Amino acid sequence: MKIVVTVKLVPDTTADKRIDPATKRLVRTGETVLNPFDEYAIEAALQLKEKLGAETTVTVVTMAPERGKEVVRKALAMGADDALMLSDPGCEGSDVMGTAYALAGAIAKNGFDLVVCGTQSTDAITGELPGALAEFLGVPGLTYGRKFEIDGTTLRAERETDSGFLKVTTGLPAVVSVTKSINEPRYPSFKGIMAAKTKPTTTLSLADLGIEASAVGLGAAATVVVDSAERPARGEHAVVKDEGDGGKRIADFLVSRKLL
Ligand SMILES: Cc1cc2nc3c(=O)[nH]c(=O)nc-3n(C[C@H](O)[C@H](O)[C@H](O)COP(=O)(O)OP(=O)(O)OC[C@H]3O[C@@H](n4cnc5c(N)ncnc54)[C@H](O)[C@@H]3O)c2cc1C
């Protein structure tokens, strides 16, 4: 079985995220990390490989500039077998549909039985890519999976909802996204970090995939950021020192703000 995991390079979760007022695009010059939601996707794929056996492969795929190698290295150190990096200046500024279209090209070229994604990224947070990817690959999409198992060419899953979960079944190939409650991602071991150095990473361009530059990138984006504003600084705040009346004073404060 061929399992493919999508991984995204995002600004460090603790870094201040800024939109460049001139380009209206996210400033990506600071520290970057593997999108935290993707660690659960990698872990889910590795656990599936351990269940299904050694003939199963786990390939990670990312659409990123050269520095995307950082997230690939981490995923390979966790235990993925190999990596695909779609790295082309023509991809810059792609919106969700452009990113999904380009990633679908790379994944289709590699071949797949199951694609596993995180539920969202920590920078754009649209949560739309897994569904768009399933559409471009022409396969079922199953999102917010908190548990799934594979039996032959059947995928059974529990899909997390606000009120509990749904039991859903679909045939393979398919695309799934997994929630944070599905597992506890492993830390790369020293052995894993060393092994990652020799695992293959294939770098692809849009031309390698036969994708027209006009189909992706800022020029093809259906959504355009027209303006942005800094979040207003936090208003003045009161500190309540509890001298036995802390609870009452907080209640009075909430009442005064019509919150109670
Ligand atoms: C601040 C900001 C706002 C944006 N707003 C919009 C918008 O409103 N509409 C729009 O169409 N685009 C928007 N974009 C662009 C969009 O973020 C990118 O196209 C992005 O690559 C895909 O969307 P996402 O990060 O929201 O993915 P999500 O759907 O939130 O992420 C789900 C999963 O998709 C996978 N994934 C996402 N991007 C990649 C990648 N490059 N390589 C590999 N896997 C990936 C990851 O596994 C991730 O866990 C925005 C970008 C920024 C920085």
The ligand as an SDF file (V2000), in Angstrom:
LIG
                    3D

 53 58  0  0  0  0  0  0  0  0999 V2000
   -2.7460   34.3940    6.3120 C   0  0  0  0  0  0  0  0  0  0  0  0
   -3.1460   33.6080    5.0770 C   0  0  0  0  0  0  0  0  0  0  0  0
   -4.4690   33.5960    4.6870 C   0  0  0  0  0  0  0  0  0  0  0  0
   -4.8450   32.8480    3.5530 C   0  0  0  0  0  0  0  0  0  0  0  0
   -6.1500   32.8400    3.2160 N   0  0  0  0  0  0  0  0  0  0  0  0
   -6.5380   32.1140    2.1340 C   0  0  0  0  0  0  0  0  0  0  0  0
   -7.9030   32.0610    1.7470 C   0  0  0  0  0  0  0  0  0  0  0  0
   -8.7720   32.6600    2.3960 O   0  0  0  0  0  0  0  0  0  0  0  0
   -8.2510   31.3360    0.6670 N   0  0  0  0  0  0  0  0  0  0  0  0
   -7.3310   30.6510   -0.0550 C   0  0  0  0  0  0  0  0  0  0  0  0
   -7.6950   29.9880   -1.0320 O   0  0  0  0  0  0  0  0  0  0  0  0
   -6.0180   30.6550    0.2810 N   0  0  0  0  0  0  0  0  0  0  0  0
   -5.6110   31.3790    1.3600 C   0  0  0  0  0  0  0  0  0  0  0  0
   -4.2900   31.3810    1.7070 N   0  0  0  0  0  0  0  0  0  0  0  0
   -3.3360   30.5680    0.9310 C   0  0  0  0  0  0  0  0  0  0  0  0
   -3.3110   29.1530    1.4760 C   0  0  0  0  0  0  0  0  0  0  0  0
   -2.8920   29.2090    2.7490 O   0  0  0  0  0  0  0  0  0  0  0  0
   -2.3370   28.2670    0.7810 C   0  0  0  0  0  0  0  0  0  0  0  0
   -2.7560   27.9980   -0.4480 O   0  0  0  0  0  0  0  0  0  0  0  0
   -2.0630   26.9590    1.5430 C   0  0  0  0  0  0  0  0  0  0  0  0
   -1.0140   26.2960    1.0360 O   0  0  0  0  0  0  0  0  0  0  0  0
   -3.2120   25.9930    1.6360 C   0  0  0  0  0  0  0  0  0  0  0  0
   -4.0640   26.3510    2.5560 O   0  0  0  0  0  0  0  0  0  0  0  0
   -4.0360   26.1500    4.1510 P   0  0  0  0  0  0  0  0  0  0  0  0
   -2.7010   26.3750    4.6990 O   0  0  0  0  0  0  0  0  0  0  0  0
   -5.1300   26.9480    4.6750 O   0  0  0  0  0  0  0  0  0  0  0  0
   -4.3740   24.6120    4.3000 O   0  0  0  0  0  0  0  0  0  0  0  0
   -5.3420   23.8790    5.3320 P   0  0  0  0  0  0  0  0  0  0  0  0
   -6.4950   23.3310    4.5960 O   0  0  0  0  0  0  0  0  0  0  0  0
   -5.6060   24.7010    6.5630 O   0  0  0  0  0  0  0  0  0  0  0  0
   -4.3450   22.6790    5.7650 O   0  0  0  0  0  0  0  0  0  0  0  0
   -4.7660   21.3520    5.8400 C   0  0  0  0  0  0  0  0  0  0  0  0
   -3.6030   20.4600    5.4770 C   0  0  0  0  0  0  0  0  0  0  0  0
   -3.2270   20.7120    4.1270 O   0  0  0  0  0  0  0  0  0  0  0  0
   -1.8410   20.4310    3.9670 C   0  0  0  0  0  0  0  0  0  0  0  0
   -1.1710   21.5560    3.2870 N   0  0  0  0  0  0  0  0  0  0  0  0
   -1.5300   22.8690    3.2260 C   0  0  0  0  0  0  0  0  0  0  0  0
   -0.6340   23.5620    2.4720 N   0  0  0  0  0  0  0  0  0  0  0  0
    0.3010   22.6660    2.0660 C   0  0  0  0  0  0  0  0  0  0  0  0
    1.5030   22.7510    1.2800 C   0  0  0  0  0  0  0  0  0  0  0  0
    1.9160   23.9020    0.7680 N   0  0  0  0  0  0  0  0  0  0  0  0
    2.2390   21.6150    1.0800 N   0  0  0  0  0  0  0  0  0  0  0  0
    1.8210   20.4140    1.5860 C   0  0  0  0  0  0  0  0  0  0  0  0
    0.6960   20.2560    2.3480 N   0  0  0  0  0  0  0  0  0  0  0  0
   -0.0370   21.3770    2.5760 C   0  0  0  0  0  0  0  0  0  0  0  0
   -1.2550   20.2050    5.3660 C   0  0  0  0  0  0  0  0  0  0  0  0
   -1.1270   18.8220    5.5980 O   0  0  0  0  0  0  0  0  0  0  0  0
   -2.3300   20.7310    6.2790 C   0  0  0  0  0  0  0  0  0  0  0  0
   -2.3980   20.0490    7.4850 O   0  0  0  0  0  0  0  0  0  0  0  0
   -3.8730   32.1180    2.8210 C   0  0  0  0  0  0  0  0  0  0  0  0
   -2.5370   32.1300    3.2310 C   0  0  0  0  0  0  0  0  0  0  0  0
   -2.1810   32.8660    4.3540 C   0  0  0  0  0  0  0  0  0  0  0  0
   -0.7730   32.8090    4.8060 C   0  0  0  0  0  0  0  0  0  0  0  0
  1  2  1  0
  2  3  1  0
  2 52  2  0
  3  4  2  0
  4  5  1  0
  4 50  1  0
  5  6  2  0
  6  7  1  0
  6 13  1  0
  7  8  2  0
  7  9  1  0
  9 10  1  0
 10 11  2  0
 10 12  1  0
 12 13  2  0
 13 14  1  0
 14 15  1  0
 14 50  1  0
 15 16  1  0
 16 17  1  0
 16 18  1  0
 18 19  1  0
 18 20  1  0
 20 21  1  0
 20 22  1  0
 22 23  1  0
 23 24  1  0
 24 25  2  0
 24 26  1  0
 24 27  1  0
 27 28  1  0
 28 29  2  0
 28 30  1  0
 28 31  1  0
 31 32  1  0
 32 33  1  0
 33 34  1  0
 33 48  1  0
 34 35  1  0
 35 36  1  0
 35 46  1  0
 36 37  1  0
 36 45  1  0
 37 38  2  0
 38 39  1  0
 39 40  1  0
 39 45  2  0
 40 41  1  0
 40 42  2  0
 42 43  1  0
 43 44  2  0
 44 45  1  0
 46 47  1  0
 46 48  1  0
 48 49  1  0
 50 51  2  0
 51 52  1  0
 52 53  1  0
M  END
$$$$
